[in-house]
């Protein structure tokens, strides 16, 4: 079971989205067309197969505008579902119609990320490689999008700049080389902070190995160089492959023996899952 995000974390995101949509005067269409006390039963339904993620966003959007509404999940986050209903709702009609787009935007976005992640996870099944995300997330939605990755069977990379040291190529250039960068990082890191260094060649790999960081990221390595890197470093530390990974290439990358494959596309390029709200 996927550990849910706390409502306390989700609520500010949903409230900001509702405020953006309601604007200065609220939903003038629903106010004009629908009686103030009308009730509506409806179903959130997916039009395509996919992985469910983010139902709390839809629930909170609805309950924010109608605290008396009911939201009944018909599937759990992390479930692979066929086209059809995933949640049943009953609410004040104006409130439901006003919350609809925010609920669908967030739900479709997160289900899309979870669905794409599942495709990558399935592609490397049996290899031992783990699929992880990156920080290439939508500003202000990182916690939700990384949650969706977990719903799809992936794992999370660092959440921000403050929870792990990741030495990238520009850090290497600014520090004066791989060795200098790793030595400075290890000297500054607390005992609970891991150090990862990105390398872009086998020569840099050898430099990094001598300094023993916790993780080495192999950036845009060819399959042959990935296999060579694994032969030199497997078991000494964690090896992460990164850079231009696609569904067409991820299996071959995994089969080189790397431990982790990071995929920015999970969050920056996932298409939304087509989900609608249908009156029951």
Beta strands, then each sheet from edge to edge (+ up, - down):
strand 1: 39-46
strand 2: 50-51
strand 3: 70-73
strand 4: 80-81
strand 5: 84-92
strand 6: 130-132
strand 7: 165-167
strand 8: 195-199
strand 9: 215-219
strand 10: 238-242
strand 11: 260-262
strand 12: 275-279
sheet 1: 3+ 5- 1+ 12-
sheet 2: 2+ 4-
sheet 3: 6+ 11+ 10+ 9+ 8+ 7+
end
